[in-house]
């Protein structure tokens, strides 16, 4: 790979690492960065081993800091979403998925911001809602690498402590990422060449993940949620922009 590839790959891996550490939303920028220097499918295939290595680090770090109820509800929903996505992939365009997720993310944050008391209170999520948003996370993660916003719509109102929130997110998306491995085998994108490129970025990936974990442990709960809500809103706007641009260009 050329130096131009690593010029895009290094910030992409750092953003994913910080996201895996707990600041969800930043990882959405990784694939577009890599897509500047290689095909989107190959970019996703290169990132997948990196994501799995980062998942191992974050799962170990948060092995005692997660909400088992939310994980037990959302992972079955995520499996359902992946199955639905695999079946409907030829009928659903990335553009519609990206636009829909962007509207959900930004709309959710705006609704929360317009009702200040809402974001200060804990709201236990129902099983039905968890299965629905879990399926949404699996579906959008499979089709557009945009599973964060559906997860956040369900989990953010529950006002978990920052480490529990980060650990819960880690467990859910670690499971989803492992389930996606088969899809990349089917696409023929799992190769020694791609893996060797991924392996050169493993040390940076681990360091960035540890940095994200350290930040979550040292940021106050109030500031943590302000940052996550802001990231969610900005990610939503970016998805709306990308989806609208694709619709206009098609």
DAFENBEL-V922413 format. One record per residue. RES is the residue in three letters. PSI is psi in radians with two decimals (999 if undefined). Layout:
BEGIN
res = {RES;RES}
psi = {PSI;PSI}
END
This chain:
BEGIN
res = {UNK;UNK;UNK;UNK;UNK;UNK;UNK;UNK;UNK;UNK;UNK;UNK;UNK;UNK;UNK;UNK;UNK;UNK;UNK;UNK;UNK;UNK;UNK;UNK;UNK;UNK;UNK;UNK;UNK;UNK;UNK;UNK;UNK;UNK;UNK;UNK;UNK;UNK;UNK;UNK;UNK;UNK;UNK;UNK;UNK;UNK;UNK;UNK;UNK;UNK;UNK;UNK;UNK;UNK;UNK;UNK;UNK;UNK;UNK;UNK;UNK;UNK;UNK;UNK;UNK;UNK;UNK;UNK;UNK;UNK;UNK;UNK;UNK;UNK;UNK;UNK;UNK;UNK;UNK;UNK;UNK;UNK;UNK;UNK;UNK;UNK;UNK;UNK;UNK;UNK;UNK;UNK;UNK;UNK;UNK;UNK;UNK;UNK;UNK;UNK;UNK;UNK;UNK;UNK;UNK;UNK;UNK;UNK;UNK;UNK;UNK;UNK;UNK;UNK;UNK;UNK;UNK;UNK;UNK;UNK;UNK;UNK;UNK;UNK;UNK;UNK;UNK;UNK;UNK;UNK;UNK;UNK;UNK;UNK;UNK;UNK;UNK;UNK;UNK;UNK;UNK;UNK;UNK;UNK;UNK;UNK;UNK;UNK;UNK;UNK;UNK;UNK;UNK;UNK;UNK;UNK;UNK;UNK;UNK;UNK;UNK;UNK;UNK;UNK;UNK;UNK;UNK;UNK;UNK;UNK;UNK;UNK;UNK;UNK;UNK;UNK;UNK;UNK;UNK;UNK;UNK;UNK;UNK;UNK;UNK;UNK;UNK;UNK;UNK;UNK;UNK;UNK;UNK;UNK;UNK;UNK;UNK;UNK;UNK;UNK;UNK;UNK;UNK;UNK;UNK;UNK;UNK;UNK;UNK;UNK;UNK;UNK;UNK;UNK;UNK;UNK;UNK;UNK;UNK;UNK;UNK;UNK;UNK;UNK;UNK;UNK;UNK;UNK;UNK;UNK;UNK;UNK;UNK;UNK;UNK;UNK;UNK;UNK;UNK;UNK;UNK;UNK;UNK;UNK;UNK;UNK;UNK;UNK;UNK;UNK}
psi = {2.58;2.96;-0.47;-0.62;-0.84;-0.45;-0.57;-0.62;-0.65;-0.90;-0.57;-0.79;-0.67;-0.76;-0.73;-0.70;-0.78;-0.66;-0.76;-0.54;-0.38;-0.30;1.29;2.55;-0.63;-0.53;-0.36;-0.41;-0.18;-0.86;-0.79;-0.64;-0.82;-0.53;-0.25;-0.40;-0.06;3.03;2.61;-0.69;-0.76;-0.64;-0.77;-0.65;-0.65;-0.66;-0.48;-0.85;-0.61;-0.76;-0.71;-0.73;-0.76;-0.62;-0.73;-0.78;-0.84;-0.59;-0.74;-0.76;-0.62;0.36;-0.39;0.13;1.27;2.86;1.85;-0.53;-0.83;-0.74;-0.76;-0.48;-0.78;-0.54;-0.80;-0.67;-0.72;-0.70;-0.78;-0.75;-0.68;-0.73;-0.80;-0.73;-0.72;-0.64;-0.67;0.10;-0.60;-0.18;-0.37;2.19;2.63;-0.62;-0.81;-0.72;-0.84;-0.78;-0.76;-0.77;-0.69;-0.75;-0.70;-0.83;-0.90;-0.70;-0.71;-0.79;-0.74;-0.76;-0.72;-0.74;-0.57;-0.22;1.39;-0.66;-0.41;-0.72;-0.14;-0.20;2.60;2.41;1.82;2.24;2.53;2.84;-0.75;-0.77;-0.68;-0.72;-0.72;-0.90;-0.49;-0.75;-0.69;-0.69;-0.77;-0.74;-0.90;-0.50;-0.72;-0.76;-0.56;0.25;0.72;0.86;-0.20;-0.90;-0.79;-0.69;-0.78;-0.62;-0.65;-0.70;-0.65;-0.76;-0.24;-0.11;0.89;2.67;2.55;-0.78;-0.64;-0.72;-0.87;-0.72;-0.68;-0.78;-0.73;-0.84;-0.73;-0.85;-0.38;-0.76;-0.77;-0.74;-0.70;-0.64;-0.42;-0.23;-0.73;-0.63;-0.68;-0.54;-0.77;-0.58;-0.09;0.37;-0.06;1.87;2.81;-0.63;-0.83;-0.70;-0.65;-0.61;-0.77;-0.74;-0.56;-0.36;-0.01;-0.82;-0.76;-0.70;-0.75;-0.77;-0.73;-0.66;-0.76;-0.63;-0.73;-0.72;-0.75;-0.75;-0.75;-0.68;-0.27;0.09;2.39;2.68;-0.72;-0.83;-0.68;-0.85;-0.57;-0.75;-0.79;-0.74;-0.72;-0.81;-0.73;-0.76;-0.80;-0.68;-0.74;-0.77;-0.71;-0.73;-0.71;-0.78;-0.83;-0.77;-0.77;-0.69;-0.69;-0.69;-0.74;-0.64;-0.31;999}
END
